């Protein structure tokens, strides 16, 4: 249960950082905030959210989850960049930041919902066996 609480907290922090990235892409936040959030959004957050959505239970060790997060984030960032370049909206700093931010938030919500369903199922099983 402790691992799920930690993972849930990390997913909420992922949502907050992704929202900050999306907002900083269209507003004028300090450059240090934009660089920090942008770096995390390109290299870690989308992959962590996707890995958590795909495997909500603690099936991966922390180091494995970190490595999967980096690889998945780079793949997703590349794919979203290519998608934006092909669309009429174009690939700009703001379109890229907003798209990755929104995608990360959506994946985090999916992961949180899956964690919640596992918790509900575990609680139901515990009541049934007691």
N, C-alpha and C positions, 0 to 999 in steps of 0.2 A: 504494500500500500504506500509506503514511503517513497518508492521510486515513481509511482504514478503522481504523487503530489509534486515531486520535483519536476517531472516531465510536464505536468499541467502548468506549473509556475513558469517554466521555460517557454512553453507555448504562448502564454499570456504576454510574457516579455517580448517574444517574437512578434506578436500582433502590434504591440506598442511601438517597437522599433520600425516595423514595416509601415505603420501609419505615419510615423515621423518622417520616414523616407519619402513617402508619397506626398506628404504636405510640403516637405522641403524642396521637392522638385518644382512646385508651382508657386512657392512663396520665398521670401528672402530671409532665411534663417542664417545664423552665423556659419561661416565656412567650415569650422571644425565639426559642427554638428552634421552638416551635409556630408563631409568626407567620412566621418565615423559611421553614420547610418548607411551611406551608400556602399561603403566597403563591406559591411556586414550583410547588406541586402544582396550584393552580387556574389559574395563568396560563401555565405553560411546559411542565412535565414530561410530562403526558399527550399533548399535541400533538407534542412532540419524539419521544416513543416511537412514536406512530402514524405520523408522517411518516417515521421511520427504518424502520418495519416495511413501509410501503407502497413506499418508495424506498430500499432499503438501500445502493445504490451512490451515490457522491457526485454525484447528478444535479442537486442544488440548491446554489447558492452559499450561504455561511454566513448572509448577511443574509436571503435568501429562506427558508432553513430556519427561521430565528428568527421571521420573520413568519408563516410557516405554522404554526409551533409555537404561537404566541400565539393565532391564530385557531382552530385545531383544539382547543386546550385550553379556550378559552372555550365553544366549541360543545359539547364533551364534558362540561364541568362543568355547563352548563345542562341538557343532556339527562339527566345522572345525577341532578341535583337534582329534575327533574320526575319521573323514574322513582321515586326514593325517596319523594317526596311522594305518589305514587299507591299505593305499597305499604303494607301494614299496619305495617311496621317504622317508617315515618315518616322525615322528614328532620330529622336531628339532627346536631350537630357530629361526633359519633363515627361515625355511620353514613356520613355524607358523606366524612369523612377516610379511613375504612377502605375504602370502595368505590373512591374515586379512587386511593388507594394501591395496592390490589390490581390494579386495571385497568391502572395505569401499569407495575407490575412485569410483568404478563402481556404487555403490548405490548412492553416492553423485551426480554423473553425471545424473543418472536417475531422482533424485529429482530436480536437477536444470532444467532439460529439462521439467519436469512436471510443475514447477513454471513458466517457460517461456511460456508454452502453455496456462496457465491460464491467464497470463498477456496479451498475444496476443488476447485471446478471450474477456477479459474485455475491451481492447481497441477497438475491433471491435464492441462490444455492445454499448460502449459509443458513437462511431461515428454514429452508426445506430439510436440512440435515439436523437441525437442532431439536 
